[in-house]
Structures are given as structure tokens and as C-alpha cells.
Amino acid sequence: MKTINISCSRDYNIMIEPGLLSHAGELAASFLPPCKLCVVTDETVGRLYGGPQSALFKSLASAGFDVYQYTFPAGEKHKTLETVGAILDYLSEQRFHRGDALVALGGGVPGDMTGFAAAIYMRGIKFIQIPTTLLACVDSSIGGKTGVDLAAGKNLAGAFWHPELVLVDTDTFDTLTDDLYRDGLAEIIKAGMIGDATILEDVVREGFQADLSADRTDKSDLINVIVKALRVKAAIVAADERETGIRQLLNLGHTIGHAIERCSGYAIAHGRAVAIGTVMACAAAERKGWTDSNCADLLRDLFLQFGYSLDPRAGAAELAAAALHDKKARTDSITIVYPKQPGECGLRPLPVSELEGFIRYGLDYLGQ
Ligand SMILES: NC(=O)c1ccc[n+]([C@@H]2O[C@H](COP(=O)([O-])OP(=O)(O)OC[C@H]3O[C@@H](n4cnc5c(N)ncnc54)[C@H](O)[C@@H]3O)[C@@H](O)[C@H]2O)c1
């Protein structure tokens, strides 16, 4: 088993191994006393890995936990205060108390909402993350950011609340579609750009499939880059847990990416939107003379190699307006993450009045 430690206001481990769902009970019992556990998941993941007959339930029950499940419809459009309210109502109906806990089972949507529900139920209860998408595994399940979207934009309400433990069963990735793999691979590549160029070398290497292949049995290459990507995020979170400084580096491609997601009505999923946003931000930074790293070409070629569509399906004015609803928007300037070289990025303020032009540079590069 691979174990990575996150060291911040709460220290916790990420454990990665095929088949881990069957051992979730004994692992959880090392961190939690016998209590009620509510598995919170979406309908798709609930059907695949939840329910009383699942390996997860059986393992948790045999470790002495009293197991419940709350299920909501899958998809970003359900990452709302209404869904969190329904989770809280369910917990109070089932008489969950302060010593009870939640289990986030699924991708970033169940993860973000379960963490938020845990942060505010009875002013804070414990929770465990069990990410079942590659994106959630390398990004959303660690670092303590939880929350929901509001009508005005993504992740506008939330809290910092860390899990007790993150359990990654890489066998759950067997049921991901190629597009869901692409969403996660985009965040792995982002981690490589920010803090570890060897990730990019690993991914570029001939033969690396990122499991966009018929044969998903050998995950050693994938686990190798997952561990490296987690180490990049763990180091940044340890240095700046509350995103007052360098944690903003993790937002590479996100200002434009969130705008792309929002303008598409969430038809372009988070990871793929971030991939497009990252190429656009790199290209625009190069055209502005902030960097001569040629990272835009590197990333564009990489994403095309793995079959991404790099069409943002929106114009510069529309994207700029959507980006300015984003929580990263400050009154008169926003912070842009740009590449200095593969494995190293920097932060620069951009006047809000220049954002539309910046985005247009990115669109020009993509030929849009
Ligand atoms: N908190 C953070 O730090 C952070 C970081 C990055 C992204 N996010 C958030 O994460 C979300 C995106 O995450 P996501 O792409 O995992 O979203 P998601 O949870 O909506 O999952 C995407 C789809 O995959 C399905 N799915 C999940 N696991 C599966 C499996 N093993 N097999 C088959 N299908 C499966 C889900 O049912 C869903 O339809 C966004 O809301 C984004 O804002 C949060």
C-alpha cells in the first residue's frame, strides 16, 4: 500500500491500493471509535460501490460501525445548498450526533458536499474521503476545501474542513469512462506543471496510457504519477493551507477553466475545462511576454495526444464575464497562474480590465 501524509492543521494519510474498499472498515476503525457512519454518494457511484451488499458496507459493518447511506442524483448541477440541506436533514432524522461521522464516496461532487456537510453539521463532525474518480483522488479529496456552487458561480459557499483519512481503491477506476480519466489526467498534468516536471516526462513517455486503454489491469504507471501529483499538492497545502499565497498555484488554468465550465452549462466537465484553461493561460502569458517557456505547445500537444477536445465553446467576452463571477475575482485585479518552466509556475496580478484581452490571446492560440 502507498501512503502519503498531509501535514497541516490536521495531519492525515492518503492510502492507495487496489481492493481497499474491502478493508475500509478496519482502516477507519483506527481513526474513529464505533459510531454511526453515513456514506454520502451519488446515484451512479451508489449503484456501483454502495448499498448494503457492497464490499464497503460489509467491511464498515464488520468493523463495528452502524452504516447508513444518503444518495443524491449525480452531477455538478446537484452540488448545491439544497442537496447539502437534504443531507443535514437526513442526518438529524437518523439522530446523528457529534461523535458520528460521514463517508464521502464518489468524485469531487460528493466529496465537496460531504465535507461541507461534515463541517457544518452540529458545528463539525468527522469524515472520511473515498474518492472514486481520478480527479477526486489527486485533487479534490485532499487539502480541506469543501463547498457548493451558487447561482453566481462555482464553489462560492464552503469551508475548510479536512478528512480524517483518504482511502483510494484504484479498482474503482475500472468503471471510469475515458472522459472521466481525462478529467483526472488534466489535474495530474497540472500538478506536473506546478511542481514536478518528472510527472510530465512520465506522461509523455511512450507507452503511458493513463488507462485510456482497453487493458486497465496494470495500474503501476498510473499509481506512480498519482503519488507524485499528491506529493505536489501535499507540499503546497502544508505551506499555505488557507490559500493566502502559494496555494493559488493550484489554480493553474482554473480562472478560465471555471468560466468554460460555467458557460457550457457544465456540459464541459471540470477536468477537461481546466485542461483548456491551462493551455489558454499558458499561451496568453507567453504572448504577454511573462514567460518564454513554450509550455502552451507542450500542453496542447499532450492533451491532443490523449484525445482532449480543446474547444472552449464560448467567446472572450462571455468567458471574461463568467470568470469575474468566480470567487478568485478581486475588485480591480485577479491573480493569474503562469508557467515559468515545466515544473515551476508563478503568480501575477492582471487588471480586471485586461482579462477579456488575455482570454482572447488564449482563444487566438487555439484558433478559436
Ligand atoms: N475541493 C477541491 O479542492 C476540489 C479540487 C478540484 C475539483 N473539485 C470539484 O470536484 C468536482 C469535479 O470532480 P469529479 O469530476 O470527480 O465530479 P463528479 O463527482 O461529478 O464525478 C463525475 C462523474 O463520474 C461518476 N463517477 C464517479 N466515480 C465513478 C466510477 N468509479 N465509475 C464510474 N463513474 C463514476 C459520477 O457519478 C459523476 O457522474 C467539481 O465540482 C470541482 O469543483 C474540488
The ligand as a Gaussian input file, in Angstrom:
#p B3LYP/6-31G(d) Opt

LIG

0 1
 N      -12.223000      20.586000      -3.154000
 C      -11.261000      20.740000      -4.023000
 O      -10.112000      21.058000      -3.675000
 C      -11.547000      20.470000      -5.473000
 C      -10.482000      20.346000      -6.387000
 C      -10.791000      20.023000      -7.714000
 C      -12.114000      19.830000      -8.106000
 N      -13.104000      19.984000      -7.197000
 C      -14.501000      19.777000      -7.588000
 O      -14.650000      18.427000      -7.992000
 C      -15.743000      18.326000      -8.899000
 C      -15.335000      17.506000     -10.096000
 O      -14.993000      16.217000      -9.651000
 P      -15.435000      14.921000     -10.456000
 O      -15.084000      15.072000     -11.885000
 O      -14.935000      13.749000      -9.711000
 O      -17.023000      15.076000     -10.376000
 P      -18.230000      14.082000     -10.018000
 O      -18.200000      13.744000      -8.591000
 O      -19.457000      14.729000     -10.528000
 O      -17.924000      12.769000     -10.865000
 C      -18.061000      12.812000     -12.254000
 C      -18.999000      11.679000     -12.733000
 O      -18.329000      10.439000     -12.523000
 C      -19.214000       9.498000     -11.938000
 N      -18.353000       8.542000     -11.208000
 C      -17.682000       8.764000     -10.059000
 N      -16.917000       7.701000      -9.780000
 C      -17.129000       6.787000     -10.756000
 C      -16.614000       5.491000     -11.020000
 N      -15.679000       4.936000     -10.247000
 N      -17.059000       4.852000     -12.125000
 C      -17.962000       5.435000     -12.952000
 N      -18.464000       6.658000     -12.768000
 C      -18.048000       7.324000     -11.679000
 C      -20.121000      10.341000     -11.083000
 O      -21.341000       9.683000     -10.828000
 C      -20.305000      11.581000     -11.969000
 O      -21.340000      11.361000     -12.895000
 C      -16.136000      19.751000      -9.252000
 O      -17.285000      20.111000      -8.534000
 C      -14.945000      20.573000      -8.781000
 O      -15.288000      21.895000      -8.446000
 C      -12.852000      20.285000      -5.905000

